[in-house]
Amino acid sequence: MPERLAEMLLDLWTPLIMLWITLPPCIYMAPMNQSQLLTSGSPLELNRLSEEQRVLNRSKRGWVWNQMFVLEEFSGPEPILVGRLHTDLDPGSKKIKYILSGDGAGTIFQINDITGDIHAIKRLDREEKAEYTLTAQAVDWETNKPLEPPSEFIIKVQDINDNAPEFLNGPYHATVPEMSILGTSVTNVTATDADDPVYGNSAKLVYSILEGQPYFSIEPETAIIKTALPNMDREAKEEYLVVIQAKDMGGHSGGLSGTTTLTVTLSDVNDNPPKFAQSLYHFSVPEDVVLGTAIGRVKANDQDIGENAQSSYDIIDGDGTALFEITSDAQAQDGIIRLRKPLDFETKKSYTLKVEAANIHIDPRFSSRGPFKDTATVKIVVEDADEPPVFSSPTYLLEVHENAALNSVIGQVTARDPDVTASPIRFSIDRHTDLERQFNINADDGKITLATPLDRELSVWHNITIIATEIRNHSQISRVPVAIKVLDVNDNAPEFASEYEAFLCENGKPGQVIQTVSAMDKDDPKNGHYFLYSLLPEMANNPNFTIKKNEDNSLSILAKHNGFNRQKQEVYLLPIVISDSGNPPLSSTSTLTIRVCGCSSDGVVQSCNVEAYVLPIGLSMGALIAILACIILLLVIVVLFVTLRRHKNEPLIIKDDEDVRENIIRYDDEGGGEEDTEAFDIATLQNPDGINGFLPRKDIKPDLQFMPRQGLAPVPNGVDVDEFINVRLHEADNDPTAPPYDSIQIYGYEGRGSVAGSLSSLESTTSDSDQNFDYLSDWGPRFKRLGELYSVGESDKET
């Protein structure tokens, strides 16, 4: 009680004492001389001087006041007196005027210019502005001249407890593991107070828990929240709401307070073992279920969550450990029992398994509670199903000789119905695997027989598929592959491995190897091939050649003598008998052709025919071919030269007895050729009144098509031929469709009424012609001019 009473008295008298300190208008302290005012620069500096010091400094005038304070949030009917300004120059004659300037002068603070009293005319808030700096000056009332230099002073706003604590970051959330020990730190919270922390206890905070006990506690000064109960269980309660209070004034009565909430969540730890929902599980499965099929699921529940609830499942005992397996489903947290091997209802009808569920993540802190695992029993009943036939072997391998008789038995397959009913079985061959139908099978006993002859040399293996079908249920079938190997018999005689042809040099030596041959046999004996070579009995004493067996099963043919002459005999035929080692052995006769050839000194074959014998020694076949090619090329050149020469000497004008007007002059140049009679229109020469229009060329095809030029007007009688030819020549030179090489120009003017009848009658083929050529005396100069034009055209190819 005495301590509580003292606290109440302190709370009561503290504001009164603070108010008493600030209310006295002025306390006269030691005055500051003029020099002190100028050097110190602040009238707030208070020097407590003795009476002696006052007398010594009396000659110097200066400001006299106390440091000023004003209480915040003070309000009353009249302005509050903050303090009073006074100078020792004031004798009380009221001739001094006080002036106040600076922060809040005139708006917040007001001075009586005669007495120097300073009042606060507004309500102040220390949290907005804690102090004000002002300037005071004393001037003459009449002249307004300063009596003293101006001096600054500070008015401080004194704090009162007008702000409650605040939790700026609330509400709060925290997590602590379940089963934590007593005093485990959860979190800490912090409140702020806007009051002055260095003056009084207005900002001194004390924390406490209003709600959340007895589970949590808080340190009053640091606001650290801790667990107040040990081993809190998440499975019992997972979340707690804690109300926290912060109170200023050191927690004493009269202080202000603020509150916030803290949500504490207990995080999970693995403190619970898995537990099967039931101790015995029953499942049934048909015997024909596919391997890997899920038969059933078992589940062990765990009160923990997340990875702490994860369990692994295993089969630890039972009579079906080899047939079944169990896997863990991480999503559903259960165990899936699957089939590993086929089931057989006729063999075993039920199985018993013992399965175990164990936590994967173990917390060593709780291992003393016992094993974090549980077991259960699983009974699996196998149900009977109609199964397909089962062959006695998964595959069959049969062998048969290639000379086996038709309908002979190659082998046999067997199958049975595994069901209790034991249905009879019928056998058949899948004909997709025996397209040539070489085999048959007995439908009742499964014996395979030969249907067509076999030939090992054509096919060594035959792969067929046998089908077994239940008679009572045709949908139950099974298939088995059967491989049939054809065994070899000696039914092929040996022969030369290829078509051999030997070459013998005329200058060869006795005993020289002419050719080495080898044999081949289509058969495949078990011990490999071994051939015997011999000459025909009638040629056993062959005077020219002999044979020699080599170790590699080949044969060498040797010459017995030298001096072979291809002019006497060019080719020798040597029959050779080849026998195998089969049972019975087979043999054949192959003939080797030996040609006598001319060879170089080092034995290189050069020619193998009689005609080449007369050639000089050393001349090869390649050189002979080159000489023949040159001769043929020379003959071609001579024929071309003679042909061109004869063609050049042919006359330009055809000398026939027929009318020369029926012909056209041909030039032996780049024209359309000698046989090109369609290049020119002869009708124009025969008809003086023919059309003078555009006549297309038939010997060429111009690159660009042009519109036909306008035809000329009919030429009247008596026109000068020279002028007419010049006009036509000019047209030909400027015609873009004309080719850039010489060609005959057709003139549609023959000279109407002319005695000659045609300009093309340049020359008569016979002197005794019936035609009259007297017109040549009159037209001679003009034809001379026409010949000059033709000469120009013939020499100038571009024109």
FIKOL-52619 format. One record per residue (C-alpha): chain; x negated, y, z. Coordinates in steps of 0.5 Angstrom, whole numbers, padded with zeros to 4 digits. Layout:
N
chain/X/Y/Z
A/X/Y/Z
...
***
This chain:
799
chain/X/Y/Z
A/0000/0000/0000
A/-0005/0005/0001
A/-0009/0004/-0005
A/-0002/0005/-0009
A/0000/0011/-0005
A/-0007/0014/-0007
A/-0006/0012/-0014
A/0001/0016/-0014
A/-0002/0022/-0011
A/-0007/0022/-0016
A/-0002/0022/-0022
A/0002/0028/-0018
A/-0004/0032/-0017
A/-0008/0032/-0023
A/-0004/0036/-0028
A/-0003/0041/-0022
A/-0010/0042/-0021
A/-0011/0042/-0029
A/-0006/0048/-0029
A/-0009/0052/-0024
A/-0016/0052/-0027
A/-0013/0055/-0033
A/-0008/0060/-0031
A/-0013/0065/-0027
A/-0014/0071/-0032
A/-0021/0072/-0031
A/-0027/0070/-0026
A/-0032/0075/-0026
A/-0039/0072/-0027
A/-0046/0076/-0027
A/-0045/0081/-0033
A/-0050/0080/-0039
A/-0054/0086/-0041
A/-0054/0088/-0048
A/-0060/0085/-0050
A/-0057/0078/-0047
A/-0051/0079/-0052
A/-0056/0080/-0058
A/-0060/0074/-0057
A/-0055/0069/-0054
A/-0050/0071/-0059
A/-0045/0067/-0055
A/-0041/0070/-0049
A/-0039/0063/-0047
A/-0046/0062/-0044
A/-0045/0063/-0036
A/-0051/0064/-0032
A/-0049/0064/-0025
A/-0053/0069/-0022
A/-0055/0071/-0015
A/-0053/0078/-0012
A/-0060/0081/-0013
A/-0060/0079/-0020
A/-0053/0083/-0021
A/-0056/0089/-0018
A/-0062/0089/-0022
A/-0058/0088/-0029
A/-0053/0093/-0027
A/-0056/0098/-0032
A/-0054/0094/-0038
A/-0047/0094/-0040
A/-0044/0087/-0043
A/-0038/0083/-0043
A/-0035/0079/-0037
A/-0030/0073/-0037
A/-0030/0066/-0036
A/-0029/0060/-0041
A/-0022/0060/-0043
A/-0018/0053/-0044
A/-0011/0053/-0046
A/-0006/0047/-0044
A/-0003/0043/-0050
A/0004/0042/-0051
A/0006/0048/-0046
A/0012/0051/-0047
A/0016/0056/-0043
A/0020/0062/-0043
A/0014/0067/-0045
A/0008/0066/-0048
A/0002/0063/-0044
A/-0004/0067/-0041
A/-0010/0064/-0043
A/-0015/0069/-0040
A/-0017/0076/-0040
A/-0023/0080/-0043
A/-0026/0086/-0039
A/-0032/0090/-0040
A/-0036/0094/-0035
A/-0036/0100/-0039
A/-0029/0100/-0037
A/-0028/0105/-0031
A/-0020/0104/-0032
A/-0019/0111/-0035
A/-0015/0107/-0041
A/-0020/0110/-0046
A/-0022/0103/-0049
A/-0019/0099/-0054
A/-0020/0091/-0054
A/-0020/0088/-0061
A/-0019/0080/-0062
A/-0021/0077/-0069
A/-0022/0069/-0071
A/-0018/0063/-0071
A/-0011/0064/-0070
A/-0012/0071/-0068
A/-0005/0075/-0069
A/-0001/0068/-0070
A/-0003/0064/-0065
A/-0007/0068/-0060
A/-0005/0075/-0058
A/-0009/0080/-0054
A/-0006/0086/-0050
A/-0011/0092/-0053
A/-0011/0096/-0047
A/-0012/0090/-0041
A/-0015/0085/-0045
A/-0010/0080/-0043
A/-0010/0074/-0049
A/-0003/0070/-0049
A/-0002/0064/-0053
A/0005/0065/-0057
A/0005/0058/-0060
A/0006/0051/-0058
A/-0001/0048/-0059
A/-0003/0041/-0061
A/-0010/0038/-0059
A/-0009/0033/-0064
A/-0008/0038/-0070
A/-0014/0043/-0067
A/-0018/0042/-0061
A/-0021/0049/-0061
A/-0021/0056/-0064
A/-0027/0060/-0065
A/-0025/0068/-0064
A/-0029/0074/-0064
A/-0028/0080/-0059
A/-0030/0087/-0059
A/-0029/0093/-0055
A/-0028/0100/-0059
A/-0027/0107/-0057
A/-0019/0109/-0056
A/-0020/0115/-0060
A/-0026/0114/-0065
A/-0025/0107/-0066
A/-0033/0106/-0065
A/-0035/0100/-0062
A/-0038/0101/-0055
A/-0041/0094/-0055
A/-0043/0089/-0061
A/-0038/0084/-0062
A/-0039/0077/-0059
A/-0036/0070/-0060
A/-0032/0066/-0055
A/-0028/0059/-0056
A/-0021/0057/-0053
A/-0021/0050/-0052
A/-0014/0046/-0052
A/-0014/0042/-0046
A/-0011/0035/-0047
A/-0005/0032/-0044
A/-0003/0025/-0045
A/0002/0026/-0050
A/0001/0020/-0055
A/0002/0013/-0054
A/-0002/0007/-0056
A/-0001/0004/-0063
A/-0003/-0002/-0067
A/-0004/0000/-0074
A/-0006/-0007/-0077
A/0000/-0011/-0073
A/0004/-0015/-0073
A/-0002/-0020/-0073
A/-0003/-0028/-0075
A/-0008/-0033/-0072
A/-0009/-0040/-0072
A/-0012/-0045/-0067
A/-0013/-0052/-0068
A/-0009/-0056/-0064
A/-0012/-0060/-0058
A/-0016/-0054/-0056
A/-0019/-0054/-0049
A/-0017/-0048/-0044
A/-0020/-0042/-0046
A/-0021/-0043/-0053
A/-0021/-0036/-0057
A/-0015/-0035/-0062
A/-0017/-0028/-0064
A/-0017/-0020/-0062
A/-0013/-0014/-0063
A/-0014/-0007/-0062
A/-0010/-0001/-0061
A/-0011/0006/-0062
A/-0010/0013/-0058
A/-0010/0020/-0061
A/-0011/0023/-0054
A/-0018/0025/-0052
A/-0022/0019/-0050
A/-0027/0023/-0047
A/-0023/0027/-0042
A/-0019/0024/-0037
A/-0015/0017/-0038
A/-0011/0019/-0043
A/-0014/0014/-0048
A/-0016/0009/-0043
A/-0012/0003/-0046
A/-0011/-0003/-0042
A/-0008/-0010/-0045
A/-0003/-0015/-0043
A/0002/-0020/-0045
A/0009/-0019/-0045
A/0011/-0026/-0048
A/0007/-0032/-0050
A/0006/-0034/-0043
A/0003/-0039/-0040
A/0000/-0041/-0047
A/-0004/-0035/-0048
A/-0008/-0030/-0044
A/-0011/-0023/-0046
A/-0017/-0020/-0043
A/-0015/-0013/-0041
A/-0020/-0009/-0044
A/-0023/-0013/-0050
A/-0016/-0015/-0052
A/-0019/-0022/-0054
A/-0013/-0027/-0054
A/-0015/-0034/-0051
A/-0011/-0041/-0050
A/-0008/-0041/-0043
A/-0006/-0049/-0043
A/-0011/-0054/-0046
A/-0009/-0060/-0051
A/-0003/-0056/-0054
A/0000/-0061/-0059
A/0002/-0059/-0066
A/0007/-0065/-0067
A/0010/-0062/-0061
A/0010/-0055/-0063
A/0007/-0052/-0068
A/0008/-0044/-0068
A/0008/-0039/-0062
A/0010/-0032/-0062
A/0006/-0027/-0057
A/0008/-0020/-0055
A/0002/-0016/-0053
A/0002/-0009/-0050
A/-0003/-0003/-0050
A/-0002/0002/-0044
A/-0006/0008/-0043
A/-0008/0012/-0037
A/-0012/0006/-0035
A/-0005/0002/-0034
A/-0003/0006/-0029
A/0004/0008/-0028
A/0006/0014/-0032
A/0002/0012/-0038
A/0005/0011/-0045
A/0005/0004/-0048
A/0005/0001/-0055
A/0007/-0007/-0057
A/0006/-0011/-0063
A/0007/-0019/-0064
A/0002/-0024/-0066
A/0004/-0031/-0069
A/-0001/-0036/-0067
A/0000/-0043/-0071
A/-0003/-0049/-0069
A/-0007/-0052/-0074
A/-0007/-0060/-0075
A/-0013/-0065/-0073
A/-0013/-0072/-0074
A/-0010/-0074/-0067
A/-0005/-0079/-0069
A/-0006/-0086/-0072
A/-0002/-0089/-0078
A/0004/-0093/-0077
A/0008/-0098/-0081
A/0015/-0096/-0081
A/0017/-0104/-0081
A/0012/-0110/-0079
A/0015/-0115/-0084
A/0016/-0113/-0092
A/0020/-0118/-0096
A/0019/-0118/-0104
A/0021/-0123/-0110
A/0017/-0123/-0117
A/0019/-0127/-0123
A/0013/-0132/-0125
A/0013/-0129/-0132
A/0011/-0122/-0129
A/0006/-0118/-0133
A/-0001/-0117/-0130
A/-0002/-0111/-0126
A/0006/-0110/-0125
A/0007/-0107/-0119
A/0011/-0112/-0114
A/0013/-0107/-0108
A/0011/-0101/-0104
A/0009/-0101/-0096
A/0008/-0094/-0093
A/0005/-0093/-0086
A/0007/-0086/-0083
A/0003/-0081/-0080
A/0005/-0075/-0076
A/-0001/-0071/-0078
A/-0001/-0067/-0085
A/-0006/-0066/-0090
A/-0012/-0070/-0091
A/-0011/-0072/-0084
A/-0005/-0076/-0086
A/-0009/-0080/-0092
A/-0009/-0087/-0091
A/-0012/-0093/-0095
A/-0009/-0100/-0096
A/-0012/-0106/-0096
A/-0010/-0114/-0096
A/-0014/-0117/-0090
A/-0011/-0124/-0090
A/-0006/-0129/-0093
A/-0006/-0134/-0098
A/-0005/-0129/-0104
A/-0011/-0125/-0103
A/-0014/-0128/-0110
A/-0007/-0126/-0113
A/-0005/-0120/-0111
A/-0008/-0113/-0110
A/-0006/-0106/-0106
A/-0008/-0099/-0108
A/-0007/-0093/-0105
A/-0002/-0087/-0108
A/-0005/-0081/-0105
A/0001/-0077/-0107
A/0006/-0081/-0104
A/0002/-0084/-0098
A/0004/-0091/-0099
A/0001/-0097/-0101
A/0003/-0101/-0108
A/0002/-0108/-0109
A/0000/-0111/-0116
A/-0001/-0118/-0119
A/-0008/-0119/-0121
A/-0007/-0126/-0123
A/-0001/-0130/-0127
A/0004/-0134/-0122
A/0007/-0141/-0123
A/0013/-0142/-0120
A/0012/-0150/-0120
A/0005/-0149/-0117
A/0007/-0145/-0111
A/0013/-0141/-0109
A/0011/-0136/-0104
A/0006/-0132/-0101
A/0004/-0129/-0095
A/0000/-0123/-0094
A/-0003/-0118/-0088
A/-0004/-0111/-0090
A/-0007/-0106/-0086
A/-0007/-0098/-0087
A/-0013/-0094/-0084
A/-0014/-0086/-0084
A/-0019/-0084/-0088
A/-0021/-0078/-0084
A/-0023/-0080/-0077
A/-0024/-0074/-0072
A/-0029/-0077/-0067
A/-0026/-0073/-0061
A/-0020/-0078/-0061
A/-0024/-0084/-0063
A/-0023/-0086/-0056
A/-0016/-0087/-0056
A/-0016/-0093/-0060
A/-0017/-0095/-0068
A/-0013/-0090/-0073
A/-0010/-0096/-0077
A/-0004/-0101/-0077
A/-0002/-0107/-0080
A/0004/-0111/-0083
A/0006/-0117/-0086
A/0008/-0118/-0093
A/0012/-0124/-0096
A/0012/-0125/-0103
A/0017/-0130/-0106
A/0016/-0133/-0113
A/0022/-0134/-0118
A/0023/-0139/-0123
A/0023/-0136/-0130
A/0023/-0140/-0137
A/0016/-0140/-0139
A/0014/-0141/-0146
A/0010/-0147/-0148
A/0003/-0148/-0146
A/-0003/-0151/-0150
A/-0008/-0156/-0147
A/-0013/-0151/-0149
A/-0013/-0144/-0151
A/-0017/-0145/-0158
A/-0018/-0151/-0162
A/-0025/-0153/-0166
A/-0024/-0159/-0171
A/-0029/-0161/-0176
A/-0027/-0165/-0183
A/-0032/-0167/-0189
A/-0031/-0164/-0195
A/-0029/-0171/-0199
A/-0024/-0173/-0193
A/-0018/-0176/-0197
A/-0011/-0173/-0197
A/-0006/-0174/-0192
A/-0012/-0176/-0187
A/-0011/-0173/-0180
A/-0016/-0168/-0178
A/-0014/-0167/-0171
A/-0009/-0166/-0166
A/-0006/-0160/-0161
A/-0002/-0161/-0155
A/0003/-0157/-0151
A/0008/-0157/-0146
A/0014/-0154/-0142
A/0011/-0151/-0135
A/0018/-0151/-0133
A/0022/-0156/-0129
A/0027/-0157/-0134
A/0021/-0159/-0139
A/0024/-0158/-0146
A/0021/-0162/-0152
A/0016/-0158/-0156
A/0016/-0157/-0164
A/0010/-0155/-0168
A/0009/-0151/-0174
A/0003/-0148/-0178
A/0004/-0140/-0179
A/0003/-0140/-0186
A/0001/-0133/-0186
A/-0006/-0136/-0184
A/-0005/-0142/-0189
A/-0003/-0138/-0195
A/-0006/-0144/-0200
A/-0002/-0149/-0195
A/-0009/-0154/-0195
A/-0006/-0157/-0188
A/0000/-0160/-0185
A/0002/-0161/-0178
A/0007/-0166/-0175
A/0012/-0163/-0172
A/0013/-0168/-0166
A/0006/-0170/-0164
A/0002/-0164/-0167
A/-0003/-0168/-0171
A/-0006/-0164/-0177
A/-0007/-0167/-0184
A/-0010/-0165/-0190
A/-0006/-0163/-0196
A/-0011/-0161/-0201
A/-0018/-0162/-0203
A/-0023/-0158/-0199
A/-0030/-0156/-0202
A/-0035/-0153/-0197
A/-0039/-0149/-0202
A/-0032/-0145/-0203
A/-0031/-0144/-0196
A/-0034/-0147/-0190
A/-0029/-0145/-0184
A/-0021/-0145/-0184
A/-0018/-0141/-0179
A/-0010/-0143/-0178
A/-0005/-0141/-0172
A/-0001/-0147/-0169
A/0006/-0145/-0166
A/0009/-0149/-0161
A/0017/-0148/-0160
A/0021/-0150/-0154
A/0027/-0154/-0157
A/0032/-0152/-0152
A/0030/-0145/-0153
A/0027/-0142/-0159
A/0025/-0136/-0157
A/0020/-0139/-0152
A/0014/-0140/-0157
A/0007/-0140/-0156
A/0001/-0139/-0161
A/-0006/-0142/-0161
A/-0012/-0141/-0166
A/-0015/-0147/-0169
A/-0022/-0147/-0173
A/-0023/-0152/-0178
A/-0030/-0153/-0180
A/-0031/-0156/-0187
A/-0037/-0161/-0186
A/-0042/-0162/-0192
A/-0043/-0168/-0196
A/-0048/-0169/-0202
A/-0044/-0168/-0208
A/-0048/-0162/-0212
A/-0054/-0164/-0215
A/-0060/-0159/-0215
A/-0062/-0155/-0221
A/-0067/-0149/-0222
A/-0066/-0143/-0218
A/-0066/-0138/-0224
A/-0067/-0139/-0231
A/-0074/-0139/-0232
A/-0078/-0138/-0238
A/-0086/-0139/-0238
A/-0091/-0136/-0243
A/-0097/-0139/-0245
A/-0103/-0135/-0247
A/-0107/-0138/-0253
A/-0114/-0137/-0250
A/-0111/-0140/-0244
A/-0116/-0145/-0240
A/-0114/-0152/-0238
A/-0111/-0153/-0231
A/-0108/-0146/-0231
A/-0102/-0145/-0228
A/-0097/-0143/-0233
A/-0091/-0142/-0228
A/-0088/-0144/-0221
A/-0081/-0146/-0221
A/-0076/-0147/-0215
A/-0070/-0151/-0214
A/-0063/-0150/-0210
A/-0058/-0154/-0208
A/-0051/-0152/-0206
A/-0050/-0157/-0201
A/-0053/-0156/-0194
A/-0056/-0162/-0191
A/-0057/-0162/-0183
A/-0065/-0163/-0184
A/-0066/-0158/-0190
A/-0067/-0159/-0197
A/-0073/-0163/-0200
A/-0074/-0164/-0207
A/-0077/-0169/-0212
A/-0080/-0167/-0218
A/-0081/-0171/-0224
A/-0082/-0171/-0232
A/-0077/-0175/-0236
A/-0080/-0182/-0237
A/-0081/-0182/-0244
A/-0085/-0175/-0243
A/-0089/-0178/-0237
A/-0096/-0178/-0241
A/-0094/-0171/-0244
A/-0101/-0169/-0247
A/-0100/-0161/-0246
A/-0097/-0160/-0239
A/-0097/-0163/-0232
A/-0093/-0161/-0226
A/-0095/-0161/-0219
A/-0091/-0161/-0212
A/-0092/-0155/-0208
A/-0092/-0155/-0200
A/-0086/-0150/-0200
A/-0082/-0154/-0204
A/-0083/-0151/-0211
A/-0086/-0154/-0217
A/-0092/-0151/-0221
A/-0093/-0153/-0229
A/-0100/-0153/-0231
A/-0103/-0153/-0238
A/-0107/-0160/-0240
A/-0112/-0156/-0245
A/-0113/-0150/-0249
A/-0113/-0148/-0256
A/-0106/-0147/-0257
A/-0104/-0144/-0263
A/-0097/-0140/-0264
A/-0098/-0141/-0272
A/-0097/-0148/-0271
A/-0092/-0148/-0265
A/-0089/-0142/-0262
A/-0084/-0146/-0257
A/-0085/-0152/-0252
A/-0079/-0155/-0248
A/-0081/-0159/-0242
A/-0075/-0163/-0239
A/-0076/-0163/-0231
A/-0072/-0168/-0227
A/-0070/-0165/-0220
A/-0068/-0170/-0214
A/-0065/-0168/-0207
A/-0066/-0172/-0201
A/-0058/-0174/-0200
A/-0055/-0180/-0199
A/-0054/-0182/-0204
A/-0059/-0178/-0207
A/-0057/-0173/-0213
A/-0061/-0171/-0219
A/-0061/-0167/-0225
A/-0065/-0165/-0231
A/-0067/-0158/-0232
A/-0071/-0155/-0238
A/-0077/-0150/-0238
A/-0078/-0146/-0244
A/-0085/-0145/-0245
A/-0087/-0139/-0251
A/-0094/-0139/-0254
A/-0097/-0132/-0254
A/-0102/-0127/-0256
A/-0106/-0125/-0249
A/-0112/-0120/-0248
A/-0118/-0122/-0245
A/-0116/-0121/-0238
A/-0110/-0126/-0239
A/-0104/-0120/-0240
A/-0099/-0122/-0245
A/-0099/-0118/-0251
A/-0094/-0121/-0257
A/-0090/-0128/-0257
A/-0088/-0128/-0265
A/-0092/-0131/-0271
A/-0092/-0124/-0275
A/-0096/-0120/-0269
A/-0101/-0125/-0270
A/-0104/-0122/-0276
A/-0104/-0115/-0273
A/-0111/-0112/-0271
A/-0113/-0115/-0264
A/-0112/-0110/-0259
A/-0106/-0107/-0262
A/-0100/-0107/-0257
A/-0092/-0108/-0258
A/-0092/-0100/-0255
A/-0096/-0098/-0261
A/-0093/-0102/-0266
A/-0086/-0099/-0264
A/-0089/-0092/-0264
A/-0092/-0093/-0271
A/-0085/-0095/-0274
A/-0082/-0089/-0271
A/-0086/-0084/-0274
A/-0085/-0088/-0281
A/-0078/-0087/-0280
A/-0078/-0080/-0279
A/-0083/-0078/-0285
A/-0078/-0082/-0289
A/-0072/-0078/-0286
A/-0076/-0071/-0288
A/-0077/-0073/-0295
A/-0070/-0075/-0296
A/-0068/-0068/-0293
A/-0073/-0064/-0297
A/-0071/-0067/-0304
A/-0064/-0066/-0303
A/-0065/-0059/-0301
A/-0069/-0058/-0307
A/-0064/-0061/-0312
A/-0059/-0057/-0309
A/-0063/-0050/-0310
A/-0064/-0052/-0317
A/-0057/-0052/-0319
A/-0054/-0047/-0324
A/-0049/-0041/-0321
A/-0044/-0042/-0326
A/-0041/-0048/-0328
A/-0042/-0050/-0335
A/-0036/-0054/-0337
A/-0032/-0053/-0344
A/-0026/-0052/-0340
A/-0023/-0045/-0339
A/-0028/-0041/-0335
A/-0022/-0037/-0332
A/-0020/-0043/-0328
A/-0027/-0043/-0324
A/-0030/-0039/-0319
A/-0037/-0037/-0318
A/-0040/-0041/-0312
A/-0046/-0038/-0308
A/-0051/-0043/-0305
A/-0052/-0039/-0299
A/-0048/-0039/-0292
A/-0041/-0039/-0295
A/-0036/-0044/-0294
A/-0040/-0050/-0298
A/-0040/-0053/-0305
A/-0034/-0056/-0304
A/-0030/-0050/-0301
A/-0025/-0049/-0307
A/-0020/-0046/-0302
A/-0024/-0040/-0300
A/-0022/-0036/-0306
A/-0015/-0034/-0309
A/-0016/-0036/-0317
A/-0009/-0034/-0318
A/-0011/-0026/-0318
A/-0016/-0027/-0323
A/-0010/-0030/-0328
A/-0005/-0025/-0326
A/-0007/-0018/-0327
A/0000/-0016/-0324
A/-0002/-0020/-0318
A/-0001/-0017/-0311
A/-0006/-0012/-0309
A/-0005/-0013/-0301
A/-0008/-0016/-0296
A/-0011/-0023/-0297
A/-0013/-0027/-0291
A/-0020/-0031/-0291
A/-0019/-0038/-0290
A/-0027/-0040/-0289
A/-0027/-0036/-0283
A/-0023/-0034/-0277
A/-0024/-0027/-0274
A/-0025/-0026/-0267
A/-0020/-0020/-0267
A/-0014/-0020/-0271
A/-0012/-0014/-0275
A/-0006/-0011/-0278
A/-0007/-0012/-0286
A/-0009/-0006/-0289
A/-0004/-0003/-0294
A/-0005/-0005/-0301
A/-0007/-0001/-0307
A/-0002/0002/-0312
A/-0002/-0002/-0318
A/-0008/0000/-0323
A/-0006/0004/-0329
A/-0009/0002/-0336
A/-0015/0005/-0338
A/-0018/0006/-0331
A/-0026/0006/-0331
A/-0028/-0001/-0328
A/-0034/0002/-0325
A/-0030/0007/-0321
A/-0025/0001/-0319
A/-0031/-0003/-0317
A/-0034/0002/-0312
A/-0027/0003/-0309
A/-0027/-0005/-0308
A/-0034/-0005/-0305
A/-0033/0001/-0300
A/-0026/-0003/-0298
A/-0030/-0009/-0297
A/-0036/-0005/-0293
A/-0031/-0002/-0288
A/-0026/-0008/-0287
A/-0027/-0010/-0280
A/-0024/-0017/-0282
A/-0030/-0019/-0287
A/-0035/-0024/-0285
A/-0043/-0021/-0284
A/-0045/-0025/-0289
A/-0045/-0026/-0297
A/-0038/-0028/-0300
A/-0035/-0027/-0307
A/-0030/-0021/-0307
A/-0024/-0022/-0311
A/-0022/-0016/-0315
A/-0014/-0016/-0317
A/-0016/-0012/-0324
A/-0018/-0016/-0330
A/-0017/-0011/-0335
A/-0010/-0011/-0338
A/-0010/-0011/-0345
A/-0017/-0013/-0346
A/-0020/-0017/-0351
A/-0024/-0021/-0347
A/-0018/-0023/-0342
A/-0022/-0024/-0336
A/-0028/-0021/-0332
A/-0030/-0028/-0330
A/-0032/-0030/-0337
A/-0039/-0028/-0336
A/-0042/-0034/-0340
A/-0040/-0039/-0345
A/-0042/-0047/-0344
A/-0042/-0048/-0351
A/-0044/-0044/-0357
A/-0039/-0047/-0362
A/-0033/-0045/-0357
A/-0027/-0042/-0360
A/-0027/-0036/-0355
A/-0029/-0029/-0358
A/-0034/-0026/-0354
A/-0035/-0020/-0358
A/-0033/-0016/-0352
A/-0039/-0016/-0349
A/-0042/-0011/-0354
A/-0037/-0006/-0351
A/-0037/-0008/-0344
A/-0045/-0010/-0343
A/-0047/-0004/-0339
A/-0041/-0005/-0334
A/-0043/-0012/-0333
A/-0050/-0010/-0332
A/-0047/-0006/-0326
A/-0043/-0011/-0324
A/-0049/-0016/-0323
A/-0053/-0010/-0320
A/-0048/-0010/-0314
A/-0048/-0018/-0314
A/-0056/-0018/-0313
A/-0055/-0012/-0307
A/-0050/-0017/-0304
A/-0054/-0023/-0304
A/-0061/-0020/-0302
A/-0057/-0016/-0296
A/-0054/-0021/-0291
A/-0052/-0016/-0286
A/-0048/-0012/-0292
***
